Amino acid sequence: MTVKELKQKLHQLPDHMDVFIKQVNDEYPVSLVAVAEKININFSDGHYSAKDECLVLSDECLFEI
């Protein structure tokens, strides 16, 4: 999802609504988002690599990618 797509989805929602992310392989099916951080991520498929600045949502205050 792009930032533009996220803004479109959030446009009609109330400002006081909490934001959650769906977790995979965790004790709870959903968690409250604690951090929305713009970071640089390195992508690689084994043959090609690229670096891009991305918005990352996380339920942990500290994370590494």
Secondary structure, DSSP 8 states (H G I E B T S, - for coil): --HHHHHHHHTTS-TT---EEE-SSSSSSEEE--EEEEEEEEEE-SS-EEEEEEEEEESSSS---
